[in-house]
Amino acid sequence: MQNNNKNNNKRILNYLPYLIVLVAVISLFTLNQPASSSTLTYDQLLGVIETEKVSESTLSIGSNVSTVKGVYEKEGKKVTFNSTLPSSEKEISTVIDKLSRSKLTIVDANASNMFLELLYSMLPLIVVVVMGIWMMNRMNGAGSANARAFDFGKSRARLENKSKVKFEDVAGCDEEKQEMAEIIDYLKYPSKFKKMGARIPKGILLCGPPGTGKTLLAKAVAGEANVPFYSISGSDFVEMFVGVGASRVRDMFHQAQQTAPCMIFIDEIDAVGRQRGAGFGGGHDEREQTLNQLLVEMDGMQDNSGIVVIAATNRPDVLDPALLRAGRFDRQIIVSLPDRKGRCAILAVHARNKQISKDVDLDALAKRTPGFSGADLENVLNEAAILAVRDNVNQIGMVQIDEAIDRVMMGPAKTSRTYDEKTKKLVAYHEAGHAVIGLFLDNAQVVQKVTIIPRGQAGGYNLMTPKEEKMMNTKNDLLATITSFMGGRTAEEMFFDDVTTGASNDIERATNIAKDMVTLYGMSDLGPIKYNAGSENVFLGRDYNSPNNVSGQVAFEIDQEVRKIVNGCHDKARKTLEAHRQELINIAEALMEYETLTSEEIEKIIHGEGLSKPTKDEAREEAQKSSETGETV
């Protein structure tokens, strides 16, 4: 009801200007068009004064001619009259004597203010004009889309006055923060850099996968810097009209030059900075003109000193080479996925405003989430907080965080999807096959969790993390990874003498790794030669028609090498599972009973220890009880 009342009030306010103008127009006609009016000669004037009842009158005495105005009643209606007469003493005395019975006002025409009379007569028209202008401004609005229709060429950059994000809110990228802090230091104290003859980079390009904190880092720069900070998206430059984007670039740098030293942040610059002439059938005139203007403004004939441009993109490979040369984007900062230490720091930042249970180990949580970006980790804690509210507990515990990790990686659990006993057993042995390979194969990743609860398109999955995070992988590491992918399919062949479609994703990932080993990494009998572009992102206009640099014979040999690697890992997986057949059976039976096993529980199983584990409902009840008395970190 309150929303309806608010909407009704807004509608009334929208119609209010129109009502005011209507009333003003009606008043104008009412004031200037009396019911009855007449102009009289001097003789008629004397007759009206004698025969009619004049209620009020005005005599304006001029030097040659005088004017008489007044009102009298006739048949119950008021009639206005006016007349002129010579300004002789006889006529004026006669009129004054006859009008003395009414309310007579004598005015000296020579002393009257013509400006005030003119203003009074034009007052209704002035009111109407002012109201019309006010209505036009209200309809267009300075910040509305209609108003922007008249200033296409104006910059869309927004001035960031007070950003609440600081460097302390950005974790997991210490080196990147140091580079950005250097830029801020230059803008604050340029003299010490000039003293050494140093020139600050004109442009800084932040590159990296999505969610690694590029935009957040730019916001932190805005929060730390005491200089004007303009932010804009690359898509804000491009319009359907050619030349609009270039005009906006000019206006943006013009505004920045007036407030220099300052910073400009362009998010998703690949929307406007793509390579020129890389489209089918020609280039994109609007985007290319915008890019040309950006190149000129950053380093052209006119010096834009004191302006530092920061840009962010996920696709530096599609940017125009002229944009990346020295003098424009001098410095490229790679904001990569955080390591274990960085993930722990990111989790600590996002856990500040959340009620985290004391027994939650953030370092252990960082160890379980390799490959997660900063956005993924924030999403994990947010999902855990939502689950804590759903479970009606006072603190976020490991039960909620564990479920949140699964939801971020694979999606929500499909609790409504039920298995029959045969399918459940098949999925359990499939996942147990992956787990055994991870446990007993050298160079394989460590098994953290195994579950047969369906999530997304998967019937179950293994959470496996590397023993230690490396900057590069060896050939044995890649072979062990392929072997672990083949563990599920091999277990199906061993225990059911049949195969299912459940291993399709495992086969795809194993094949891709094997292809990269042959064509990119030189880890095959074909030698250390790069045969194709691998799995790099394809820039459609540039790479679609690129010639294939391998012959038919070499392509055949590549296929043979890929098949050789995959089949070899498949055989190795069978040997490993045959050697640890009983451990695989024990893990599969435990999965059928409990559905989910952690690394600690798997260790107990392979050592022959008994496993007593509460059900999911019992675990949630226990977590709720502990949260009522626990402490937060």
C-alpha positions in Angstrom: 0.0 0.0 0.0 2.8 2.4 0.8 4.4 1.8 -2.6 1.1 2.5 -4.3 0.7 5.8 -2.4 4.3 6.8 -3.4 3.5 6.0 -7.0 0.3 8.1 -6.9 2.2 11.0 -5.3 4.8 10.8 -8.1 2.1 10.9 -10.7 0.5 13.9 -9.2 3.9 15.7 -9.1 4.5 14.8 -12.8 1.2 16.4 -13.8 1.6 19.5 -11.5 3.5 21.6 -14.0 0.9 21.1 -16.7 -1.9 22.2 -14.2 0.1 25.3 -13.2 0.5 26.4 -16.9 -3.2 25.7 -17.6 -4.2 27.9 -14.7 -1.8 30.7 -15.8 -3.2 30.7 -19.3 -6.8 30.9 -18.1 -5.9 33.7 -15.7 -4.3 35.6 -18.6 -7.4 35.5 -20.7 -9.6 36.3 -17.7 -7.5 39.4 -16.9 -7.2 40.8 -20.4 -10.7 40.0 -21.6 -13.4 41.5 -19.4 -17.0 40.6 -19.7 -18.0 43.9 -21.5 -16.1 47.0 -22.6 -16.9 50.1 -24.6 -15.1 53.2 -26.0 -17.2 56.4 -25.7 -17.1 59.8 -27.3 -17.1 62.9 -25.1 -20.9 63.4 -25.5 -21.6 59.7 -24.8 -19.4 60.0 -21.8 -21.4 62.8 -20.3 -24.6 60.8 -21.1 -23.3 57.7 -19.3 -22.3 59.8 -16.3 -25.7 61.3 -16.1 -27.9 58.2 -16.7 -25.8 55.3 -15.3 -24.4 54.6 -11.9 -20.6 54.8 -12.2 -18.9 52.9 -9.3 -15.3 53.9 -9.9 -13.4 56.0 -12.4 -9.9 57.3 -13.2 -9.0 60.6 -14.8 -5.6 60.8 -16.3 -4.8 64.4 -17.2 -2.3 64.9 -20.0 -0.8 68.1 -21.5 -3.2 68.0 -24.6 -5.5 65.1 -24.1 -6.9 63.5 -21.0 -8.3 60.0 -20.5 -11.2 58.8 -18.5 -11.7 55.1 -17.5 -14.3 53.6 -15.3 -16.9 50.9 -14.5 -20.7 51.2 -14.3 -23.5 48.7 -13.9 -26.1 48.0 -16.6 -28.8 45.3 -16.2 -26.8 43.7 -13.4 -23.6 43.5 -15.3 -20.4 45.5 -14.9 -19.3 47.4 -18.0 -16.0 49.1 -18.4 -15.6 52.3 -20.5 -13.0 54.6 -21.6 -13.0 58.0 -23.3 -10.8 60.9 -24.2 -11.4 64.7 -23.9 -9.4 67.9 -24.5 -7.3 68.9 -21.6 -9.0 72.3 -21.3 -10.0 73.7 -17.9 -13.8 73.7 -18.8 -14.0 70.1 -20.0 -11.9 68.8 -17.1 -13.9 70.7 -14.5 -17.2 69.4 -16.0 -16.0 65.8 -15.9 -14.7 66.1 -12.4 -17.9 67.7 -11.2 -20.1 64.9 -12.7 -17.8 62.0 -11.5 -17.5 63.4 -8.0 -20.4 61.1 -7.0 -18.3 58.0 -7.8 -14.9 56.9 -6.5 -12.7 59.2 -8.6 -9.0 58.9 -9.0 -7.0 61.7 -10.7 -3.7 60.8 -12.2 -1.0 63.0 -13.8 -0.2 61.3 -17.0 3.1 63.1 -17.3 4.2 61.7 -13.9 3.1 58.0 -14.7 5.8 55.3 -14.9 5.5 53.8 -18.4 7.9 51.0 -17.6 5.8 49.7 -14.7 2.7 49.9 -16.7 4.3 47.9 -19.5 5.6 45.3 -17.1 2.2 45.0 -15.5 0.6 44.4 -18.9 3.2 41.8 -19.9 3.3 40.0 -16.5 1.0 37.1 -17.5 3.0 36.5 -20.7 6.2 36.4 -18.7 4.7 33.9 -16.2 3.7 31.6 -19.1 7.2 31.8 -20.7 9.0 31.1 -17.5 6.7 28.1 -16.8 7.3 26.8 -20.3 11.1 27.0 -19.9 10.9 25.2 -16.5 8.8 22.5 -18.0 11.3 21.9 -20.8 14.1 21.6 -18.4 12.1 19.2 -16.3 11.2 17.0 -19.2 14.8 16.9 -20.6 16.7 16.9 -17.3 20.4 17.7 -17.2 21.3 14.1 -16.4 18.6 12.2 -18.4 19.0 10.3 -21.6 17.0 13.1 -23.5 19.5 15.7 -22.4 22.4 13.5 -23.5 20.9 13.3 -26.9 22.2 16.8 -27.5 25.8 16.2 -26.2 26.9 13.0 -27.9 30.4 14.3 -28.0 30.8 14.9 -24.3 32.9 12.5 -22.2 31.2 9.8 -20.1 34.0 9.6 -17.7 32.9 9.9 -14.0 35.0 11.7 -11.5 35.7 9.6 -8.4 35.9 11.9 -5.5 35.8 9.5 -2.5 36.5 5.9 -3.1 36.2 3.7 0.0 38.5 1.0 -1.3 42.1 1.2 0.0 45.2 -0.8 -0.6 44.6 -2.6 2.6 41.4 -4.0 1.1 43.3 -5.5 -1.8 45.2 -8.7 -1.0 47.1 -11.4 -2.9 48.9 -9.0 -5.3 51.6 -7.2 -3.3 53.9 -6.7 -6.3 51.1 -5.1 -8.3 50.2 -2.8 -5.4 53.8 -1.7 -5.2 53.8 -0.7 -8.9 50.6 1.2 -8.5 51.8 2.9 -5.3 54.8 4.2 -7.3 52.5 6.0 -9.7 50.6 7.6 -6.8 53.9 8.7 -5.3 54.9 10.4 -8.6 51.6 12.3 -8.8 52.0 13.5 -5.2 55.8 14.3 -5.3 56.8 14.7 -9.0 59.9 16.8 -8.1 62.0 13.9 -6.8 61.4 11.9 -9.9 62.2 14.8 -12.2 65.4 15.4 -10.2 66.6 11.9 -11.2 65.5 12.5 -14.8 62.8 9.8 -14.6 59.7 9.9 -16.7 56.6 8.3 -15.2 54.8 5.8 -17.5 51.9 7.5 -19.4 49.9 4.3 -19.4 49.6 1.2 -17.3 47.8 -1.9 -18.6 46.4 -4.4 -16.1 46.1 -7.8 -17.7 44.9 -11.1 -16.2 42.1 -13.6 -15.9 38.6 -12.5 -14.8 38.1 -11.9 -11.1 41.8 -11.4 -10.2 41.2 -7.9 -8.9 42.1 -5.5 -11.8 39.2 -3.2 -11.3 39.5 -3.5 -7.5 43.1 -2.4 -7.7 42.1 0.6 -9.8 39.5 1.6 -7.1 42.2 1.3 -4.5 44.4 3.7 -6.4 41.4 6.1 -6.5 41.1 5.7 -2.7 44.8 6.3 -2.0 45.4 9.1 -4.4 44.6 12.7 -3.6 44.3 13.6 -7.2 41.2 13.6 -9.5 40.4 10.1 -10.8 38.2 9.6 -13.9 36.7 6.2 -14.6 35.0 5.0 -17.8 34.3 1.8 -19.6 35.6 1.1 -23.0 32.1 0.5 -24.3 31.1 4.1 -23.4 33.2 5.5 -26.3 31.6 3.4 -29.1 28.3 4.7 -30.6 26.5 4.0 -33.8 27.5 7.4 -35.2 31.0 7.7 -36.6 33.1 10.3 -34.9 31.2 10.3 -31.6 33.8 8.1 -29.8 36.7 10.2 -31.0 34.9 13.4 -29.8 34.4 11.8 -26.4 38.1 10.9 -26.1 39.1 14.5 -26.9 36.7 15.8 -24.3 37.8 13.3 -21.7 41.5 14.3 -22.1 40.5 18.0 -22.2 38.7 17.7 -18.9 41.7 15.8 -17.4 44.2 18.4 -18.6 42.3 21.1 -16.7 42.6 19.1 -13.5 46.1 17.6 -14.0 47.9 15.9 -12.4 45.2 13.2 -12.5 44.4 9.6 -13.4 42.1 8.1 -16.0 40.9 4.5 -15.6 39.5 2.7 -18.7 37.9 -0.6 -17.9 37.6 -3.3 -20.6 39.7 -1.3 -23.0 39.6 -4.2 -25.6 36.1 -2.9 -26.5 37.7 0.1 -28.2 41.4 -0.9 -28.5 41.1 -3.9 -30.8 43.5 -4.2 -33.7 42.6 -2.1 -36.7 41.6 -3.7 -40.0 40.9 -7.1 -38.3 37.2 -7.5 -39.2 35.6 -9.4 -42.0 35.0 -7.2 -45.1 36.9 -4.2 -43.6 37.2 -2.4 -40.3 34.8 -0.8 -37.9 35.0 2.9 -38.7 33.7 4.2 -35.4 35.9 2.0 -33.2 39.0 2.6 -35.3 38.5 6.4 -35.3 38.1 6.2 -31.6 41.2 4.2 -31.2 43.1 6.6 -33.5 42.1 9.5 -31.3 43.1 7.6 -28.1 46.5 7.0 -29.6 47.0 10.6 -30.5 45.9 11.9 -27.1 48.2 9.5 -25.2 51.3 10.3 -27.3 50.8 12.7 -30.2 51.8 16.2 -31.2 50.2 17.7 -28.1 51.7 16.8 -24.8 49.3 15.6 -22.1 51.8 15.6 -19.2 50.4 14.9 -15.8 47.8 12.5 -17.0 48.3 8.8 -16.2 46.0 6.3 -18.0 45.2 3.0 -16.3 43.4 0.3 -18.3 42.2 -3.2 -17.6 41.5 -6.1 -20.0 41.2 -9.9 -20.1 42.4 -10.0 -23.7 45.7 -8.2 -24.2 46.3 -10.4 -27.3 43.6 -8.5 -29.3 44.9 -5.0 -28.6 46.4 -2.9 -31.3 50.2 -3.0 -31.3 50.3 0.8 -31.5 48.5 1.0 -28.2 51.0 -1.2 -26.4 54.2 0.5 -27.6 56.4 2.5 -25.3 55.2 6.1 -24.8 51.5 4.9 -24.5 51.0 1.9 -22.4 54.6 1.7 -21.2 54.0 -0.8 -18.4 52.0 -4.0 -18.4 51.1 -5.5 -15.1 50.0 -9.1 -15.1 47.4 -9.6 -12.3 47.5 -13.4 -12.1 45.6 -15.9 -9.9 46.7 -15.7 -6.3 49.0 -18.4 -4.8 48.3 -20.1 -1.5 49.6 -17.2 0.6 47.6 -14.7 -1.5 44.4 -16.7 -1.2 44.8 -16.8 2.6 45.2 -13.0 2.7 42.2 -12.6 0.4 40.0 -14.8 2.6 41.1 -12.8 5.7 40.0 -9.5 4.0 36.6 -10.9 3.0 36.1 -12.5 6.5 36.3 -9.2 8.3 32.6 -8.5 8.3 31.4 -12.1 8.7 30.8 -14.2 11.7 33.4 -16.9 11.2 33.6 -19.8 13.7 36.9 -20.1 15.6 37.7 -23.6 14.3 37.7 -22.4 10.7 41.3 -22.5 9.4 41.7 -20.0 6.6 45.2 -21.3 5.7 43.7 -24.8 5.2 40.9 -23.3 3.2 43.4 -21.6 1.0 45.1 -24.9 0.5 41.9 -26.5 -0.7 41.1 -23.8 -3.3 43.9 -23.7 -5.9 43.1 -21.9 -9.0 40.4 -19.8 -7.3 40.5 -16.1 -8.1 39.8 -13.3 -5.6 36.2 -13.0 -6.9 35.8 -16.8 -6.5 37.0 -16.7 -2.9 34.7 -13.8 -2.0 31.9 -15.7 -3.5 32.8 -18.8 -1.4 32.5 -16.9 1.8 29.3 -15.1 0.7 27.7 -18.5 -0.2 28.8 -19.8 3.1 27.2 -16.9 4.9 23.9 -17.5 3.0 24.0 -21.2 3.9 24.6 -20.2 7.6 21.4 -18.1 7.5 19.5 -20.9 5.7 20.7 -23.4 8.4 19.7 -20.9 11.2 23.1 -20.9 12.8 24.9 -18.0 14.4 28.4 -18.6 12.9 29.8 -19.8 9.6 31.4 -23.2 10.2 33.3 -25.7 8.0 30.1 -27.4 7.1 28.8 -24.2 5.3 32.3 -23.4 3.8 32.7 -26.9 2.5 29.3 -26.8 0.8 30.0 -23.3 -0.5 33.2 -24.5 -2.2 31.2 -27.3 -3.9 28.6 -24.9 -5.0 31.1 -22.5 -6.6 33.0 -25.3 -8.4 30.1 -27.5 -9.5 26.8 -25.9 -8.6 24.2 -26.7 -6.0 23.7 -30.3 -5.0 20.9 -32.1 -7.0 19.3 -33.6 -3.9 16.1 -34.3 -5.8 18.0 -36.5 -8.3 18.1 -40.1 -6.9 20.2 -43.1 -8.1 19.0 -46.6 -8.4 21.4 -49.1 -6.6 23.2 -50.1 -9.9 23.9 -46.5 -10.9 24.9 -45.5 -7.4 27.4 -48.4 -7.3 28.8 -47.5 -10.7 29.3 -43.8 -9.8 30.9 -44.9 -6.5 33.4 -47.1 -8.2 34.1 -44.5 -10.9 35.0 -41.8 -8.3 36.9 -44.4 -6.2 39.0 -45.1 -9.2 40.0 -41.4 -9.4 40.8 -41.4 -5.7 43.0 -44.4 -5.8 45.1 -43.0 -8.6 45.6 -39.8 -6.7 46.6 -41.7 -3.5 49.1 -44.2 -4.9 50.5 -42.7 -8.1 53.7 -40.6 -7.9 53.4 -37.0 -9.0 49.6 -37.2 -8.8 47.5 -34.5 -7.0 46.4 -35.1 -3.4 42.8 -36.2 -2.9 40.9 -33.7 -0.6 37.4 -34.9 -1.0 35.3 -37.5 -2.9 31.6 -37.4 -3.3 28.9 -39.1 -5.3 26.3 -36.4 -4.7 25.3 -35.1 -8.2 26.1 -31.5 -8.9 25.4 -29.7 -12.2 26.1 -32.1 -15.0 28.3 -34.4 -13.0 27.2 -37.5 -11.1 30.0 -37.0 -8.6 33.5 -35.5 -8.4 36.9 -35.6 -6.8 38.5 -32.5 -5.3 42.2 -32.9 -5.9 44.9 -30.3 -5.1 48.6 -30.3 -6.0 51.0 -31.3 -3.2 52.8 -27.9 -3.8 51.9 -25.1 -6.1 54.4 -24.8 -9.0 55.1 -22.2 -11.6 55.5 -24.9 -14.3 54.6 -28.5 -14.7 57.0 -31.4 -15.6 56.3 -34.1 -18.1 55.7 -36.6 -15.3 53.2 -34.2 -13.7 51.2 -34.0 -16.9 51.3 -37.8 -17.4 50.1 -38.3 -13.8 47.2 -35.9 -14.4 46.2 -37.7 -17.5 46.4 -41.0 -15.6 44.2 -39.7 -12.9 41.6 -38.6 -15.5 41.6 -42.2 -16.8 41.0 -43.7 -13.4 37.2 -43.5 -13.5 36.9 -45.1 -16.9 39.3 -47.8 -16.0 37.4 -48.7 -12.8 34.2 -49.1 -14.8 36.0 -51.5 -17.2 37.4 -53.5 -14.3 34.3 -54.0 -12.2 31.4 -53.8 -14.6 32.9 -54.9 -17.9 31.2 -51.9 -19.5 31.7 -48.2 -19.9 29.4 -45.2 -19.5 29.2 -41.6 -20.7 30.2 -40.3 -17.3 33.9 -40.2 -18.3 33.3 -37.9 -21.3 34.7 -34.8 -19.6 37.7 -36.8 -18.2 38.5 -38.0 -21.7 38.2 -34.5 -23.2 40.6 -32.9 -20.6 43.1 -35.8 -20.9 43.1 -35.5 -24.7 43.7 -31.7 -24.6 46.6 -32.1 -22.2 48.1 -34.8 -24.5 47.7 -32.5 -27.6 49.4 -29.7 -25.8 52.3 -32.0 -24.8 52.8 -32.9 -28.5 52.1 -29.6 -30.2 53.2 -26.9 -27.7 55.5 -28.4 -25.1 57.6 -30.7 -27.3 57.1 -33.7 -24.9 56.9 -36.4 -27.5 58.9 -38.3 -30.1 58.2 -35.5 -32.6 60.7 -33.3 -30.9 60.7 -29.8 -29.4 58.6 -28.2 -32.2 55.5 -26.0 -31.9 53.0 -27.2 -34.5 50.0 -25.0 -33.9 48.6 -22.2 -31.7 47.2 -24.7 -29.2 44.3 -23.6 -27.0 45.0 -19.9 -27.3 42.0 -17.5 -27.7 41.2 -17.0 -31.3 40.8 -13.4 -32.5 38.2 -14.1 -35.2 39.1 -11.4 -37.7 42.9 -12.1 -37.4 43.2 -15.8 -36.8 40.2 -17.4 -38.5 41.8 -17.7 -41.9 45.3 -18.2 -40.7 47.0 -21.1 -42.7 47.6 -24.4 -41.1 51.3 -24.8 -40.6 51.4 -28.7 -40.5 51.3 -31.1 -43.4 49.0 -34.1 -43.6 51.8 -36.4 -42.7 52.7 -34.4 -39.6 49.1 -34.2 -38.5 48.8 -38.0 -38.8 52.0 -38.3 -36.6 50.5 -35.9 -34.1 47.4 -38.0 -33.8 49.5 -41.1 -33.3 51.5 -39.4 -30.5 48.4 -38.2 -28.7 46.9 -41.7 -28.9 50.1 -43.1 -27.6 50.2 -40.9 -24.6 46.5 -41.4 -23.6 46.7 -45.2 -24.1 49.9 -45.4 -22.1 48.3 -43.5 -19.2 45.2 -45.7 -19.5 47.4 -48.8 -19.1 49.2 -47.3 -16.2 45.9 -46.5 -14.5 44.8 -50.1 -14.9 48.0 -51.4 -13.4 47.7 -49.0 -10.4 44.0 -50.0 -9.8 44.8 -53.7 -10.0 47.6 -53.3 -7.5 45.2 -51.5 -5.0 42.0 -53.3 -5.9 40.9 -53.9 -2.3 41.5 -50.2 -1.3 39.3 -49.2 -4.3 36.5 -51.5 -3.2 36.7 -50.2 0.4 36.5 -46.6 -0.7 33.6 -47.4 -3.1 31.6 -49.1 -0.4 32.2 -46.2 2.0 31.0 -43.8 -0.7 27.8 -45.8 -1.2 27.1 -45.6 2.6 28.2 -42.0 3.4 28.1 -40.4 -0.1 31.0 -38.0 0.8 34.5 -38.7 2.1 37.2 -36.3 3.2 41.0 -36.9 2.9 41.2 -37.9 6.6 38.4 -40.4 6.2 40.0 -41.9 3.1 43.2 -42.3 5.0 41.4 -44.3 7.7 39.7 -46.5 5.1 43.0 -47.5 3.3 44.6 -48.3 6.6 41.8 -50.6 7.5 40.4 -48.5 10.4 36.7 -48.3 11.1 34.8 -45.2 10.0 31.9 -43.8 12.1 30.4 -40.7 10.5 27.2 -38.8 11.3 24.7 -38.2 8.6 24.3 -34.8 7.0 21.4 -33.8 9.2 23.3 -34.8 12.3 26.3 -32.8 11.2 24.2 -29.7 10.7 22.6 -30.1 14.1 26.0 -30.4 15.7 27.3 -27.3 13.8 24.2 -25.3 15.0 24.9 -26.3 18.6 28.6 -25.4 18.4 27.8 -22.1 16.8 25.7 -21.0 19.8 28.7 -21.2 22.1 31.6 -20.7 19.6 33.8 -17.6 19.0 34.4 -15.7 15.8 37.7 -14.8 14.2 
